[in-house]
Amino acid sequence: MNQLIRCATCNKIFMKTSFDQWPEYDSVAGGSPEPYLEIAKNDFQDFLKNHRNHPMENLQIIEDSFVSEKPYSEPTKTSYFKATNGKERFVIRKSRERIEEPLTYELIRGDYSLKLLRLEIQAEEIMKQLEREWKNPPLPQSKGEAFLNLCRKILKTVDIDHLERIPEDSPLPLETYYKMDEVSLAYLLRNCRNIFEGREYKEIEAFIHRHKEDGALLLKATYGILIAESEKSQLEPLHVPHALKEKMMIEKK
Protein backbone atom coordinates (compact mmCIF):
# COMPACT_ATOMS: atom_id res chain seq x y z
CA MET A 1 0.00 0.00 0.00
CA ASN A 2 1.34 3.45 -0.88
CA GLN A 3 2.41 5.62 2.03
CA LEU A 4 3.15 9.36 1.83
CA ILE A 5 5.87 10.35 4.31
CA ARG A 6 7.10 13.84 5.16
CA CYS A 7 10.38 14.84 6.78
CA ALA A 8 9.23 17.65 9.07
CA THR A 9 12.72 19.13 9.29
CA CYS A 10 13.44 19.43 5.55
CA ASN A 11 9.88 19.29 4.21
CA LYS A 12 10.95 16.56 1.82
CA ILE A 13 8.39 14.03 0.65
CA PHE A 14 8.73 10.33 -0.06
CA MET A 15 6.03 8.16 -1.61
CA LYS A 16 6.63 4.68 -0.27
CA THR A 17 5.38 2.03 -2.70
CA SER A 18 5.87 -1.65 -3.43
CA PHE A 19 8.43 -0.70 -6.11
CA ASP A 20 10.97 0.86 -3.73
CA GLN A 21 13.12 -2.26 -3.63
CA TRP A 22 12.93 -3.17 -7.28
CA PRO A 23 16.45 -3.52 -8.67
CA GLU A 24 17.89 -1.56 -11.57
CA TYR A 25 19.64 -3.21 -14.50
CA ASP A 26 22.70 -1.97 -16.35
CA SER A 27 24.22 -3.39 -19.53
CA VAL A 28 27.50 -5.27 -19.19
CA ALA A 29 30.25 -4.68 -21.75
CA GLY A 30 32.48 -7.52 -22.95
CA GLY A 31 31.88 -11.22 -23.16
CA SER A 32 29.97 -11.67 -19.94
CA PRO A 33 27.42 -14.52 -20.08
CA GLU A 34 24.89 -12.18 -18.47
CA PRO A 35 24.00 -9.18 -20.68
CA TYR A 36 22.73 -7.15 -17.70
CA LEU A 37 23.99 -6.43 -14.21
CA GLU A 38 21.40 -6.34 -11.46
CA ILE A 39 21.81 -3.42 -9.04
CA ALA A 40 20.00 -3.77 -5.71
CA LYS A 41 17.99 -0.75 -4.55
CA ASN A 42 16.05 0.36 -1.51
CA ASP A 43 14.82 3.88 -2.08
CA PHE A 44 13.06 4.17 1.26
CA GLN A 45 16.18 3.21 3.19
CA ASP A 46 18.13 5.82 1.22
CA PHE A 47 15.53 8.42 2.20
CA LEU A 48 15.81 7.47 5.88
CA LYS A 49 19.62 7.67 5.77
CA ASN A 50 19.50 11.12 4.19
CA HIS A 51 17.13 12.30 6.92
CA ARG A 52 18.60 10.44 9.89
CA ASN A 53 17.26 11.65 13.26
CA HIS A 54 14.74 13.94 11.56
CA PRO A 55 11.11 13.68 12.72
CA MET A 56 8.86 11.94 10.18
CA GLU A 57 5.11 11.86 9.80
CA ASN A 58 2.52 10.19 7.62
CA LEU A 59 0.42 12.46 5.43
CA GLN A 60 -3.14 11.55 4.54
CA ILE A 61 -3.98 12.18 0.88
CA ILE A 62 -7.23 14.11 0.56
CA GLU A 63 -9.67 12.19 -1.61
CA ASP A 64 -10.65 13.63 -5.02
CA SER A 65 -8.02 16.37 -4.79
CA PHE A 66 -5.92 15.30 -7.80
CA VAL A 67 -5.58 17.73 -10.70
CA SER A 68 -3.21 17.72 -13.65
CA GLU A 69 -2.09 20.08 -16.40
CA LYS A 70 -2.10 17.19 -18.90
CA PRO A 71 -4.19 14.01 -19.31
CA TYR A 72 -3.77 11.66 -16.35
CA SER A 73 -2.52 8.94 -18.71
CA GLU A 74 0.39 11.16 -19.84
CA PRO A 75 3.57 9.83 -18.09
CA THR A 76 5.50 13.13 -18.28
CA LYS A 77 3.48 15.87 -16.62
CA THR A 78 3.02 17.98 -13.52
CA SER A 79 0.05 17.23 -11.30
CA TYR A 80 -1.08 18.27 -7.84
CA PHE A 81 -2.96 16.76 -4.94
CA LYS A 82 -3.73 17.77 -1.38
CA ALA A 83 -2.58 16.08 1.82
CA THR A 84 -2.82 16.74 5.55
CA ASN A 85 -1.12 15.73 8.77
CA GLY A 86 -4.24 16.58 10.76
CA LYS A 87 -2.96 20.05 11.68
CA GLU A 88 -1.93 21.56 8.36
CA ARG A 89 -3.01 21.12 4.79
CA PHE A 90 -0.38 20.88 2.06
CA VAL A 91 -0.24 20.78 -1.71
CA ILE A 92 1.98 18.10 -3.20
CA ARG A 93 3.44 18.74 -6.63
CA LYS A 94 4.10 15.48 -8.48
CA SER A 95 6.17 15.71 -11.64
CA ARG A 96 8.38 13.96 -14.17
CA GLU A 97 10.03 15.63 -17.17
CA ARG A 98 11.30 12.50 -18.93
CA ILE A 99 9.78 9.05 -18.95
CA GLU A 100 13.01 7.37 -17.82
CA GLU A 101 13.18 9.56 -14.69
CA PRO A 102 11.52 8.68 -11.36
CA LEU A 103 8.58 10.71 -10.13
CA THR A 104 9.47 13.60 -7.84
CA TYR A 105 7.30 15.00 -5.05
CA GLU A 106 7.50 18.54 -3.69
CA LEU A 107 5.62 19.87 -0.68
CA ILE A 108 4.00 23.30 -0.91
CA ARG A 109 2.54 24.94 2.19
CA GLY A 110 -0.85 26.30 1.23
CA ASP A 111 -3.63 25.33 -1.10
CA TYR A 112 -4.61 25.44 -4.74
CA SER A 113 -7.76 26.45 -6.54
CA LEU A 114 -8.97 26.30 -10.12
CA LYS A 115 -9.29 29.67 -11.86
CA LEU A 116 -11.57 30.04 -14.87
CA LEU A 117 -9.46 31.20 -17.81
CA ARG A 118 -12.12 31.27 -20.51
CA LEU A 119 -15.62 30.10 -21.36
CA GLU A 120 -16.29 29.52 -25.03
CA ILE A 121 -18.58 27.88 -27.53
CA GLN A 122 -17.36 24.93 -29.58
CA ALA A 123 -17.38 26.90 -32.81
CA GLU A 124 -15.55 24.34 -34.94
CA GLU A 125 -17.68 21.45 -33.66
CA ILE A 126 -20.90 23.41 -34.25
CA MET A 127 -19.97 24.17 -37.86
CA LYS A 128 -18.91 20.57 -38.54
CA GLN A 129 -22.16 19.27 -37.08
CA LEU A 130 -24.24 21.74 -39.10
CA GLU A 131 -22.44 20.67 -42.30
CA ARG A 132 -23.05 16.97 -41.53
CA GLU A 133 -26.75 17.39 -40.80
CA TRP A 134 -27.78 20.25 -43.10
CA LYS A 135 -27.25 19.00 -46.68
CA ASN A 136 -30.33 19.45 -48.87
CA PRO A 137 -29.70 22.25 -49.54
CA PRO A 138 -26.52 22.96 -47.49
CA LEU A 139 -26.65 25.75 -44.93
CA PRO A 140 -25.27 29.02 -46.34
CA GLN A 141 -21.95 29.99 -44.75
CA SER A 142 -23.31 33.40 -43.78
CA LYS A 143 -26.16 31.87 -41.78
CA GLY A 144 -23.77 29.46 -40.06
CA GLU A 145 -21.58 32.40 -38.98
CA ALA A 146 -24.65 34.32 -37.81
CA PHE A 147 -25.66 31.34 -35.67
CA LEU A 148 -22.16 31.19 -34.12
CA ASN A 149 -22.29 34.91 -33.31
CA LEU A 150 -25.63 34.40 -31.64
CA CYS A 151 -24.16 31.59 -29.51
CA ARG A 152 -21.22 33.83 -28.56
CA LYS A 153 -23.61 36.52 -27.30
CA ILE A 154 -24.90 34.01 -24.75
CA LEU A 155 -21.45 33.85 -23.15
CA LYS A 156 -21.79 37.50 -22.08
CA THR A 157 -24.87 36.79 -20.00
CA VAL A 158 -24.39 33.33 -18.45
CA ASP A 159 -23.19 32.78 -14.89
CA ILE A 160 -21.02 29.66 -14.88
CA ASP A 161 -21.84 29.03 -11.20
CA HIS A 162 -25.45 28.39 -12.23
CA LEU A 163 -24.70 26.12 -15.19
CA GLU A 164 -25.07 22.35 -15.01
CA ARG A 165 -21.80 20.53 -15.49
CA ILE A 166 -21.97 17.35 -17.54
CA PRO A 167 -20.74 14.28 -15.63
CA GLU A 168 -18.51 12.86 -18.37
CA ASP A 169 -14.80 13.47 -17.88
CA SER A 170 -12.92 15.47 -20.49
CA PRO A 171 -9.65 13.97 -21.82
CA LEU A 172 -8.01 17.17 -20.56
CA PRO A 173 -8.39 17.56 -16.77
CA LEU A 174 -8.57 21.36 -16.90
CA GLU A 175 -11.41 21.39 -19.43
CA THR A 176 -15.03 21.11 -18.31
CA TYR A 177 -18.25 21.16 -20.30
CA TYR A 178 -21.53 22.77 -19.24
CA LYS A 179 -25.08 22.78 -20.55
CA MET A 180 -26.72 26.05 -21.53
CA ASP A 181 -29.37 27.06 -19.02
CA GLU A 182 -33.04 27.31 -20.01
CA VAL A 183 -32.96 31.10 -20.25
CA SER A 184 -30.02 30.96 -22.69
CA LEU A 185 -31.71 28.30 -24.79
CA ALA A 186 -34.91 30.37 -24.97
CA TYR A 187 -32.84 33.41 -26.04
CA LEU A 188 -31.10 31.32 -28.70
CA LEU A 189 -34.35 29.93 -30.12
CA ARG A 190 -36.09 33.30 -30.10
CA ASN A 191 -33.27 35.12 -31.88
CA CYS A 192 -32.81 32.36 -34.44
CA ARG A 193 -36.08 33.64 -35.95
CA ASN A 194 -34.11 36.70 -37.10
CA ILE A 195 -31.77 34.43 -39.11
CA PHE A 196 -33.89 31.47 -40.21
CA GLU A 197 -37.40 31.29 -41.65
CA GLY A 198 -39.91 28.54 -42.36
CA ARG A 199 -38.30 25.16 -42.93
CA GLU A 200 -34.86 26.49 -42.00
CA TYR A 201 -36.12 27.57 -38.57
CA LYS A 202 -37.61 24.12 -37.93
CA GLU A 203 -34.24 22.59 -38.89
CA ILE A 204 -32.23 24.82 -36.53
CA GLU A 205 -34.77 24.33 -33.73
CA ALA A 206 -34.39 20.55 -34.02
CA PHE A 207 -30.60 20.94 -34.19
CA ILE A 208 -30.57 22.92 -30.92
CA HIS A 209 -32.73 20.37 -29.11
CA ARG A 210 -30.59 17.46 -30.36
CA HIS A 211 -27.29 18.92 -29.18
CA LYS A 212 -28.12 20.99 -26.10
CA GLU A 213 -27.54 18.09 -23.66
CA ASP A 214 -24.39 16.34 -24.75
CA GLY A 215 -23.20 17.64 -28.09
CA ALA A 216 -21.74 20.55 -29.97
CA LEU A 217 -23.78 23.18 -28.12
CA LEU A 218 -22.13 22.48 -24.77
CA LEU A 219 -20.07 25.39 -23.44
CA LYS A 220 -16.39 24.65 -22.83
CA ALA A 221 -14.65 26.06 -19.76
CA THR A 222 -10.87 26.04 -19.46
CA TYR A 223 -9.28 26.38 -16.02
CA GLY A 224 -5.82 27.10 -14.68
CA ILE A 225 -4.25 25.87 -11.44
CA LEU A 226 -3.73 28.73 -8.98
CA ILE A 227 -1.31 27.96 -6.13
CA ALA A 228 -1.70 30.03 -2.95
CA GLU A 229 1.36 29.50 -0.75
CA SER A 230 1.15 30.29 2.94
CA GLU A 231 3.91 31.42 5.25
CA LYS A 232 5.65 28.72 7.23
CA SER A 233 3.74 28.17 10.44
CA GLN A 234 5.49 27.90 13.75
CA LEU A 235 4.51 24.44 14.89
CA GLU A 236 5.64 22.75 18.05
CA PRO A 237 8.39 20.14 17.59
CA LEU A 238 6.83 17.18 15.83
CA HIS A 239 6.55 13.90 17.69
CA VAL A 240 6.75 10.84 15.48
CA PRO A 241 3.67 8.61 15.92
CA HIS A 242 4.71 5.46 17.77
CA ALA A 243 3.41 3.14 15.07
CA LEU A 244 5.36 4.93 12.34
CA LYS A 245 8.54 5.08 14.45
CA GLU A 246 8.31 1.37 15.21
CA LYS A 247 7.74 0.53 11.53
CA MET A 248 10.79 2.59 10.49
CA MET A 249 13.00 0.91 13.14
CA ILE A 250 12.00 -2.51 11.86
CA GLU A 251 12.69 -1.57 8.24
CA LYS A 252 16.13 -0.19 9.12
CA LYS A 253 17.24 -3.58 10.46
N, C-alpha and C positions, 0 to 999 in steps of 0.2 A: 504494500500500500504506500502511495506517495506521502511524503512528510515534508512540510515546509518549515525550515529551521532558520532562525535569525540569531546572529551574533550581536548581542546588545551593546557591545563595546565598539565594534567597527561598523555596525549596521550592514554587514554582509549577509547575503541570503544563500542558502543551499537547499535545493530540491532533492530530497533523498528518495530514490526510486530503486526498483529491482535491478536496474542496469548499472548501478554504481561499481559493481565488481566484475563487470564484463571485461575480458582482456582486450588489448589492442594487438594488431598483427602488422608486422613490418616485413617487407621483402628481404630475402637473404641473397647476397651476391655470391657468385662462385658455384662450385659443384656440390653444394649441400643437398642431401637427399630430401630435405624439407624446404619447400619454396618460401615458407613464411616462418617468422619467428614470433612466438606468442609472448606478449609482454603483460605481466600481471598488473592489475589496477585495483585500487580501492579509493574512489574519489571522496567518499565520506570521511575516511580516515585521514586523508590529506587535508581536508577542510578542518578537522579537529586539531591536527598538528599545527596548522597555520594560526589557529585561534586558541591555543592552549591557555587554560586558566581564565578564559573569557566566559562570562555568563551567557548561556544559550536559552532560547525559549522556542516553543512550538507556536507557529502562527496558524490560525484557522482561516482557510480560504472562504470568502463570502460567496455564497451560491448565486449564480446568474450574474456575476459581476465582470465576466470576460468580455473584452472588446478588442478588435483588431483593426489595423489600418488596411490590411489585405485580407483576402479570403482565408478562412481558418485552415483550409487544406494546403495553403501555400507554406512550404517549409522555411523559407527565408523571409521573415517579416518581423515587425515589432507589434506586440500586443500588450494589453494591460489587464490586470485583475486586482481585486481588493482583498485585503487580509487584515486580521485583527489579532491582538494578543489579549483581548478582553478589556484593555485600558485605552489603547490607541488604535486608530484605523490607519492603514498604510495602503499605498498603491505600489504594486509590484510591476516593474517593466520587464517583460520577457522578450528576448530578441536573439536573432541569429542572422548574420550578414551573408554567410556562405554555407552551403548545405553540408560541407565536410566539417564545419565547426560545431562544438557543443553549444547548447542553449545557455545563455547568460541571464541572470536574474539581478535586478537592481531595485533596492528599496527606496521609495520616495515618501517622505512624510507629507501627508495631506490627503487629497481626494481628487477625483476627476469627474468631469461632467461632459455631456455631449452638447455641443453648440450647433444650432442650425446654421448652415452656410448658405443654402439656397433651397427654394421650393420651385419646382418647374413642371411644366407639362411634358409629356413624352411626344414631342413634335414629330420626330422621325417615325416613331411607331404609329402614330395617328395617321400620317400620310400614307404609310405602307398599307395599313389596314383599310383605309378608304379606297386605295387603288385596287386591292384584292377583291373588295366586296362591291364596288361601284363600277360596273363594266359596260352596261348597255343602256344608254351611252356612258362613257367614262366621265367622271366628275371633272369639270373645268378647273384648271390649276388656280385660277383667281378665286373660285369659291372655296377650294381647299385652304388657301392662305387666309381667306376671310374667317373661316371656321377656326383655324389655329389662333388668330388674333383675338377672337371671341373667347376662346379657352384661356388665353393669357390674361385677359381682363379679370377673370375670376380670381387669379392669384393675388390681385391687389385687395381683395375683400375678404378672403378666407382667413380664419384663425386656426392655425394648425393644432392648437390645443383642443379644439372641438371637432377635429376630424377623426374618423374611424380608421385605425390602422389595420391593414390586412394581416392575417396571421402568418402567411407564408414568408419564409426567410428569403431575403435577397442573397444572391451569390456574393455580394459585397457587403460586409458587416455594417458599414457606415451609410448605407442606402436603405431607405424605408419608403414603403408605398402606402398612400392613403386614398380612401374613397372621397369623392366630392360629396359635400353635404346636400341635403334636399333643397335648401335655398339656392345654392349654386347651380344645381341641376335645373331648377325651375327657371333661373335667369338664362341659362344656356338654351333651353328649349324655346323660351319666349323670344329671345333675340335672334334665334335661327330663322324666324319668320321674316326677318329683314334681309336674309341672304337667299333662302330657298322658298320655292312656291310649289303648290300642288303636289305632284308625285315626288319631287325632289325633297320636299319637307317631310313627307311620310318616310322616305328612305333615311334621312338624317335622324329623324326621331327614333326609328328602329335601331339605327347604329348606336345612338347614345344609350338606349336601354340595354343593348347587348353587351356593351363594354364598360358600363359604369361601375360594375362590381369587381371585376378581376381582369380587366384588359387594358387597352391602350389609353383609356381615359383616366386611369389612376394618376394621381399626382405624385411625383418623385421628390423626396426630401433627401438632401445630402448633409451629413453631419461631420463635424470635426471633433477631435478629442482635446478637451481643455483641461490641463493639469493645474491644480491650485495647490502649491506647496505651502506648508505651514512651518513656522519657526520651530526649531528643536525644543521640545518640552523638557523641563527639568524634572525627570522622574527620580524616585528613590532608587537606590541600587537594586538591581534585579536579582531575585532569588530564583535559582533554577528549580523547577518543579521536581520533586523527588523521583517521580517515575521516569522523567526524561534523563535526569542525572544518572540513575541506576542503569538505564538502557545504554547510555553512552559509555559508562564504565565497563559494561560487559563487552561492548563492541570493540573497545580499545585492546582488550586482552587478546 
